């Protein structure tokens, strides 16, 4: 499957959910906002939201610090 993440194409094998993709990208789900095909995906739905070929995601990771 081919998906675009933050403007870059990635190729992934097999079916994936948003939560699984965040895990593969080593991102902490509690610190991420995800937009899938121009729709915000609530964190509670990351595990049930399946990705499809040619989906486009924008992922914003929140960073703390001072």
ZIDA-V820404 format. One record per residue. NEAR is the number of other ideal C-beta (glycine too) atoms within 8 Angstrom. D_CENTER is the distance of its C-alpha to the mean C-alpha in Angstrom with 1 decimal. Layout:
near->NEAR d_center->D_CENTER
near->NEAR d_center->D_CENTER
This chain:
near->11 d_center->13.8
near->9 d_center->12.9
near->14 d_center->9.7
near->12 d_center->9.5
near->11 d_center->7.2
near->7 d_center->9.3
near->4 d_center->12.3
near->6 d_center->12.4
near->6 d_center->12.5
near->8 d_center->11.4
near->6 d_center->13.3
near->11 d_center->12.4
near->4 d_center->15.1
near->5 d_center->15.2
near->6 d_center->13.1
near->11 d_center->9.7
near->12 d_center->8.0
near->15 d_center->4.6
near->10 d_center->6.9
near->8 d_center->8.2
near->14 d_center->5.5
near->14 d_center->5.4
near->9 d_center->9.1
near->8 d_center->9.6
near->8 d_center->8.6
near->4 d_center->10.9
near->10 d_center->9.2
near->7 d_center->10.9
near->10 d_center->9.1
near->5 d_center->12.3
near->8 d_center->12.0
near->13 d_center->8.6
near->7 d_center->8.4
near->12 d_center->5.7
near->11 d_center->7.5
near->12 d_center->7.4
near->6 d_center->10.7
near->5 d_center->12.2
near->6 d_center->11.8
near->6 d_center->10.6
near->11 d_center->9.1
near->6 d_center->11.3
near->8 d_center->10.5
near->4 d_center->13.1
near->9 d_center->11.4
near->14 d_center->8.1
near->7 d_center->10.5
near->6 d_center->12.1
near->11 d_center->9.7
near->7 d_center->10.1
near->14 d_center->8.6
near->6 d_center->11.7
near->6 d_center->13.3
near->7 d_center->13.0
near->10 d_center->10.0
near->9 d_center->8.9
near->14 d_center->5.9
near->8 d_center->7.0
near->13 d_center->5.9
near->6 d_center->9.2
near->8 d_center->10.5
near->7 d_center->13.9
near->5 d_center->16.7
near->3 d_center->20.1
near->3 d_center->23.4
near->1 d_center->26.7
